[in-house]
Amino acid sequence: MGEFTVVGLRVVREAARHGSFSTAAERLGYTQSAVSRQIALMEQAAGQALFERQARGVRLTEAGQVVVRHAEAVLGELGAAQQHLQDLKERPATRLRVGAFSTAMAVLVPTAIAAAGPTRVTVREGLSPGLVKAVQRGRLDLAVVTGVPSGEVEMTPLPEDPLFVATGLGHPFAGQTAVTVKELKNQRWIAGSSEPGTTLLGTWVEEPEIAYVARDWVAKLGLVAAGLGVTIVPGLVVPALPPSVAVVRVDHPEAVRATAVVGRAHPHVEAFTELLRDAAAELAVQVRRRVSSHFA
């Protein structure tokens, strides 16, 4: 006994609709002999005749009626599947407008975008207060921010971002797993401002000696690699640091930054937020590997 085929079921259905093999052949673009061959194969699969041959056409047998009923269901499902696939092909990709502070753009956000598949993501870099306002005003769909946002905005916490000291490879800190605040005294600092309170140094670094001011991260790290001082870097950027820079964890409870995702309530936003959470977990593993590589 043979097997039912999609082509055969389509031929049986068309012949049943028109009561004629020749009309079915014309409608399907087949030769009449090809239609007769398909009918014979379907009758072989059924183990009995599907049509009564008459002088003026054909008529379904009881078995033929059963086959046609199931053929309608099977071909209907296949048609729906083809339409669904066509819709997926023609439907424009999901678009998301994502904002983030600068160091979140180093690894975290790109990792989430890479995992987003066909979603089209546009990015905007900025300071957290401005990004929150952009979300509130509908100019961004979501944003990765630091601190705890205020106002009426949906917020999903991300893991706290630990802070690290970046040093040259020849610095004594480069062989340590962590440094205390006491050990940070008398260090020459490279910061983004001469005002410590506006930088990542925080209040836990008392009266830091700022040797160089550099706002650009490339400039900061170049000075660090040359052994001209140390700087504070957030964990979010550690996997992207050049190999000429070593990092060591700051052993102090305040040496962290709160991070969160703010966004409007929407399934696409929620899905991308989950990708950010996954990326944050992966990034934490990369940070541990990077830090351990300097004292292994």
Secondary structure, DSSP 8 states (H G I E B T S, - for coil): -----HHHHHHHHHHHHHT-HHHHHHHHT--HHHHHHHHHHHHHHHTS-SEEEETTEEEE-HHHHHHHHHHHHHHHHHHHHHHHHHHHHHS---EEEEEE-GGGGTTHHHHHHHTTTT-EEEEEE--HHHHHHHHHTTS-SEEEEES---SS-EEEEEEEEEEEEEEETTSGGGG-SEE-TGGGTT-EEEES-SSGGGSTT-TTS-S-EEEEE--SHHHHHHHHHTTS-BEEEEGGGGGGS-TTEEEEEE-STTSEEEEEEEE-S-HHHHHHHHHHHHHHHHHHHHHHHHHHTTT-
